[in-house]
């Protein structure tokens, strides 16, 4: 799979969020604020995972359809991958 600039941008943003959480910890910010930001990091990671799976699934389905193959197995694998990532 080729990873485009959009997914790389998402991960760079996520990297910045993690650095922000580390700074908050260094500054001894309240637990509630740190946990809130960690939750945002987790949400961003979940969205990045979903995006990667969706783009890959779309590409795989198109390839399989061109070959005249059934795509139901690909969809099941993608769903299993998303479930496993949680």
Secondary structure, 3 states (H helix, E strand, C coil): CCCCHHHHHHHHHHHHHHHHHHHHHHCCCCHHHHHHHHHHHHHHHHHHHHHHHHHHHHHHHHHHHHCCCCCHHHHHHHHHHHHHHC
